[in-house]
């Protein structure tokens, strides 16, 4: 129990240091958020290891995987918007052709 409390205390101190005025001048807002998510993932994973609960370890691993995914999403938002528009256009075209085929079969 004390080891886990010390782990979380160390993460709280690391968070405080990250939000200190000297460090904020070095990191931009996006980098600070990703660093905080990484610290949260590390703390969650360590808590799962200490408690020997695989589900908490799994949650920590998912949070670790979310960090590069968020970084990738921020860089390629226009690609995702374009892909979404293409999928919507294909779905609309498919629906329209289906409606035409249904009308032709009814006549």
Secondary structure, 3 states (H helix, E strand, C coil): CHHHHHHHHHHHHHHHHHCCHHHHCCCCHHHHHHHHHHHHHHHHHHHHHHHCCHHHHHHHHHHHHHHHHHHHHHHCHHHHHHHHHHHHHHHHHHHHHHHHHHHHHHC
